[in-house]
Amino acid sequence: MHIQHITFLHEKYPTHDYYPFNLAIFRQTKSIKLSSPITFFIGENGSGKSTLLKAIANKTYIHIWDAPPLRRLKPNPYEQLLHHAIAVDWKNDRVTGSYFGSQIFNRFTYLLEEWASADPNLIDYFGGHSLMTLSHGQSLVAFFKTRYKVKGLYLLDEPETALSPQSQLDLVKVLRTASQAGQAQFIIATHSPILMATPDARILCFDSAPIRDIEYHETEYYRFYKDFMNNMDRYLS
């Protein structure tokens, strides 16, 4: 474990009228306790889980390999400011880490290829293969298996996006191995019931305020997929 608590500093919210500060979960949640080396943020789109994940990255000085922001018709001046209104409680000293997002990863693979043209030994760090020569899903698994051996805080935003069910299980194995070694801590925003099933992980639900713990079998994801498999004809009729 590297960080133990995330505290919402309500008195530092610059507004209550704009996202994300207008979300009830951020206004009614005082703090989040991180008691497991693997924590999942779950909730519907727009619930704030990915926004909080990025705020944690900014607060802990973890770089996000993002593209330059695009001009927007109605920009929200508060959208990227949540990290100014949270506090992170480290267990010991601050550690480095990484932020993963599927679209961001595409940009990273191009940058890695460019760097490797100057220093081919960089490829050895990723299993000896250029990530661009692999399928998207294969390159993700190769990245996970190598990067998460290193001590750090790892933030993942919907890593299942380009992963087959079997590759998601491969990621579960990577998460368990890395966390059991005592070096890595993971915070993951996801919609995947396969990833959520990771043994000993903690699940935090963002669908109602305040943010709360939820057991795997109580999640809407588990219930929906179970009901779908048992009653497929009804859903598809």
Backbone torsions as a table, in degrees:
resi	resn	phi	psi	omega
1	MET	NA	136.7	179.1
2	HIS	-116.1	-44.5	173.6
3	ILE	-116.2	142.3	-172.4
4	GLN	-111.5	-31.2	-178.7
5	HIS	-140.5	148.3	167.6
6	ILE	-122.7	121.7	-177.4
7	THR	-111.7	133.7	178.1
8	PHE	-90.5	119.8	-177.6
9	LEU	-92.7	81.5	-172.8
10	HIS	-57.6	-32.7	-178.1
11	GLU	-68.1	-14.3	179.5
12	LYS	-98.7	2.7	178.3
13	TYR	-66.2	125.1	-177.0
14	PRO	-77.1	-15.3	-178.4
15	THR	-161.7	160.5	170.4
16	HIS	-118.5	6.5	-173.6
17	ASP	-103.0	-15.2	-176.7
18	TYR	-121.6	151.2	175.8
19	TYR	-64.5	140.0	3.2
20	PRO	-92.7	-0.4	-172.8
21	PHE	-74.7	-9.6	176.9
22	ASN	-90.1	-2.9	179.7
23	LEU	-76.3	133.3	-179.1
24	ALA	-60.0	-35.1	-177.1
25	ILE	-64.2	-32.2	179.3
26	PHE	-84.6	-21.0	178.3
27	ARG	-86.9	-25.8	-175.6
28	GLN	-108.1	-6.0	177.1
29	THR	-96.8	125.6	179.8
30	LYS	-85.0	-43.3	-179.1
31	SER	-160.0	163.3	175.9
32	ILE	-123.2	129.5	175.4
33	LYS	-96.8	129.1	179.7
34	LEU	-104.7	97.9	-172.7
35	SER	-105.6	1.4	179.3
36	SER	-130.4	147.2	176.6
37	PRO	-67.3	-11.0	175.5
38	ILE	-126.6	116.8	179.3
39	THR	-124.4	131.4	177.3
40	PHE	-106.6	133.9	169.2
41	PHE	-98.6	121.9	178.8
42	ILE	-126.0	155.8	179.0
43	GLY	157.8	167.1	-179.9
44	GLU	-66.8	163.4	175.7
45	ASN	-58.7	135.0	-179.1
46	GLY	87.3	3.2	-177.9
47	SER	-78.2	-15.8	175.9
48	GLY	108.0	-0.6	-175.1
49	LYS	-66.3	-44.1	178.9
50	SER	-69.8	-33.8	177.7
51	THR	-64.1	-42.9	177.5
52	LEU	-66.3	-37.8	179.3
53	LEU	-60.1	-44.2	178.4
54	LYS	-66.7	-35.3	178.4
55	ALA	-64.7	-38.7	177.2
56	ILE	-63.8	-41.9	178.1
57	ALA	-59.7	-47.7	-179.7
58	ASN	-63.9	-38.9	-178.2
59	LYS	-69.3	-31.5	-177.2
60	THR	-98.9	10.0	176.6
61	TYR	60.7	37.9	173.3
62	ILE	-95.3	121.6	-174.3
63	HIS	-70.8	140.2	175.6
64	ILE	-109.1	117.4	-177.8
65	TRP	-78.2	71.1	-175.1
66	ASP	-102.1	157.7	175.0
67	ALA	-76.0	158.4	177.0
68	PRO	-57.5	142.5	-177.9
69	PRO	-64.2	144.7	177.9
70	LEU	-87.8	154.6	173.4
71	ARG	-69.2	139.3	-176.8
72	ARG	-123.8	153.4	-178.8
73	LEU	-63.0	-46.6	179.4
74	LYS	-130.3	82.2	-177.9
75	PRO	-65.1	145.5	177.4
76	ASN	-102.4	110.2	-175.3
77	PRO	-69.1	-11.4	-176.0
78	TYR	-105.3	-3.4	-169.4
79	GLU	-60.5	-35.1	-175.1
80	GLN	-106.1	22.1	-172.6
81	LEU	-107.3	5.1	-175.6
82	LEU	-61.5	-31.8	-177.2
83	HIS	-64.1	-20.6	176.5
84	HIS	-74.0	-14.9	-174.5
85	ALA	-118.6	23.2	172.7
86	ILE	-129.8	155.6	174.6
87	ALA	-122.0	140.3	-179.7
88	VAL	-115.1	127.8	-178.6
89	ASP	-101.2	108.5	179.0
90	TRP	-80.0	142.6	176.6
91	LYS	-70.7	-45.6	177.0
92	ASN	-130.4	-132.8	178.1
93	ASP	-78.1	156.7	177.2
94	ARG	-63.4	140.3	176.5
95	VAL	-116.7	162.6	174.7
96	THR	-82.9	-178.3	-179.8
97	GLY	179.4	-157.3	178.7
98	SER	-153.0	158.0	176.9
99	TYR	-115.2	127.8	-179.6
100	PHE	-115.2	131.6	168.1
101	GLY	-140.2	143.4	-172.9
102	SER	-59.1	-46.3	179.9
103	GLN	-68.3	-38.6	177.6
104	ILE	-63.1	-36.5	-178.7
105	PHE	-61.6	-37.3	177.0
106	ASN	-57.3	-43.5	178.5
107	ARG	-64.8	-39.9	-179.3
108	PHE	-63.2	-40.5	-178.7
109	THR	-63.4	-36.0	177.4
110	TYR	-67.8	-40.9	178.4
111	LEU	-65.0	-42.1	178.9
112	LEU	-60.7	-41.4	179.0
113	GLU	-62.2	-38.0	179.6
114	GLU	-68.1	-43.1	178.7
115	TRP	-65.1	-40.1	-177.1
116	ALA	-66.7	-23.4	176.9
117	SER	-65.4	-25.5	177.0
118	ALA	-94.3	-30.1	-179.7
119	ASP	-138.0	86.7	-176.4
120	PRO	-59.1	-21.4	-179.5
121	ASN	-66.0	-17.9	177.3
122	LEU	-58.9	-32.8	-177.7
123	ILE	-64.7	-28.5	179.3
124	ASP	-60.2	-29.2	-179.6
125	TYR	-67.9	-20.0	-178.6
126	PHE	-114.6	36.7	174.1
127	GLY	86.6	8.8	176.7
128	GLY	83.4	8.3	-179.1
129	HIS	-125.1	140.1	170.0
130	SER	-63.1	129.5	-179.4
131	LEU	-63.6	-23.3	-178.9
132	MET	-77.4	-13.3	177.8
133	THR	-88.4	-6.6	179.8
134	LEU	-101.4	161.6	171.2
135	SER	-64.8	163.6	-177.9
136	HIS	-58.2	-46.5	-180.0
137	GLY	-63.6	-41.6	179.1
138	GLN	-64.7	-39.8	-179.6
139	SER	-66.6	-34.6	177.6
140	LEU	-63.8	-49.0	-178.9
141	VAL	-62.1	-41.0	177.6
142	ALA	-60.6	-42.1	177.8
143	PHE	-63.4	-47.9	-178.6
144	PHE	-58.7	-44.8	-174.6
145	LYS	-65.3	-30.4	-178.5
146	THR	-92.0	-47.2	-174.3
147	ARG	-65.3	-38.0	-171.6
148	TYR	-84.5	7.6	169.7
149	LYS	-79.0	-16.4	-175.5
150	VAL	-89.7	139.9	177.1
151	LYS	-57.7	131.1	179.0
152	GLY	171.9	176.2	174.9
153	LEU	-104.1	122.2	-172.9
154	TYR	-119.7	124.5	-178.0
155	LEU	-113.3	125.3	-176.5
156	LEU	-126.4	128.5	179.4
157	ASP	-107.6	105.1	178.5
158	GLU	48.8	59.8	-178.3
159	PRO	-66.2	-16.1	-177.7
160	GLU	-73.7	-8.4	-171.3
161	THR	-50.3	-44.0	-176.7
162	ALA	-112.2	17.3	-176.1
163	LEU	-105.3	134.8	171.9
164	SER	-68.6	164.8	176.1
165	PRO	-54.3	-41.3	179.0
166	GLN	-65.3	-39.3	178.3
167	SER	-68.0	-32.1	174.6
168	GLN	-64.1	-38.6	175.8
169	LEU	-65.6	-36.2	175.5
170	ASP	-61.4	-40.0	178.5
171	LEU	-66.2	-40.0	176.5
172	VAL	-55.8	-44.2	179.2
173	LYS	-62.9	-40.5	178.1
174	VAL	-62.8	-44.8	-179.6
175	LEU	-60.5	-45.0	-178.2
176	ARG	-66.2	-45.3	-178.9
177	THR	-62.1	-46.0	-177.5
178	ALA	-67.4	-42.0	-178.3
179	SER	-71.3	-36.4	179.6
180	GLN	-69.1	-23.0	176.5
181	ALA	-73.1	-12.0	176.4
182	GLY	80.5	10.3	-176.2
183	GLN	-102.9	-27.1	-169.7
184	ALA	-118.7	144.5	171.4
185	GLN	-125.3	136.2	-176.1
186	PHE	-120.9	136.0	168.5
187	ILE	-125.6	121.9	-167.8
188	ILE	-131.7	123.6	170.5
189	ALA	-89.3	128.1	-173.2
190	THR	-153.5	157.9	168.7
191	HIS	-114.3	4.6	-171.7
192	SER	-88.2	117.3	175.6
193	PRO	-67.6	-20.8	176.4
194	ILE	-69.4	-49.1	179.1
195	LEU	-64.1	-41.1	-179.8
196	MET	-59.3	-23.8	-177.5
197	ALA	-78.8	0.9	179.3
198	THR	-53.4	123.2	-178.6
199	PRO	-57.9	139.8	176.0
200	ASP	69.4	6.7	176.2
201	ALA	-78.3	157.6	176.3
202	ARG	-107.2	137.5	-178.5
203	ILE	-115.1	126.6	176.8
204	LEU	-114.2	126.8	-175.6
205	CYS	-97.6	132.3	-178.2
206	PHE	-105.0	9.4	-173.2
207	ASP	-81.9	-12.5	176.1
208	SER	-149.9	154.5	-177.2
209	ALA	-94.3	141.9	-4.8
210	PRO	-78.8	171.6	174.5
211	ILE	-57.7	134.7	-173.6
212	ARG	-139.2	158.5	172.0
213	ASP	-70.2	147.0	175.8
214	ILE	-145.7	141.9	177.2
215	GLU	-78.7	151.2	-176.0
216	TYR	-53.8	-48.4	-175.7
217	HIS	-71.8	-8.8	177.6
218	GLU	-94.7	-8.4	-177.2
219	THR	-71.1	149.3	176.8
220	GLU	-64.5	-30.4	178.9
221	TYR	-62.4	-49.3	179.8
222	TYR	-62.2	-46.4	-177.9
223	ARG	-63.4	-42.5	-178.4
224	PHE	-65.2	-49.9	-177.7
225	TYR	-64.4	-37.9	178.6
226	LYS	-64.8	-44.2	-180.0
227	ASP	-67.4	-38.3	178.7
228	PHE	-61.7	-46.3	-179.4
229	MET	-63.9	-35.7	-178.2
230	ASN	-81.7	-21.2	-175.6
231	ASN	-134.4	45.6	-174.1
232	MET	-59.3	-40.5	-177.5
233	ASP	-61.3	-37.4	-179.3
234	ARG	-66.8	-39.0	-178.9
235	TYR	-71.4	-31.7	-172.7
236	LEU	-100.1	0.6	-177.6
237	SER	-79.0	NA	NA
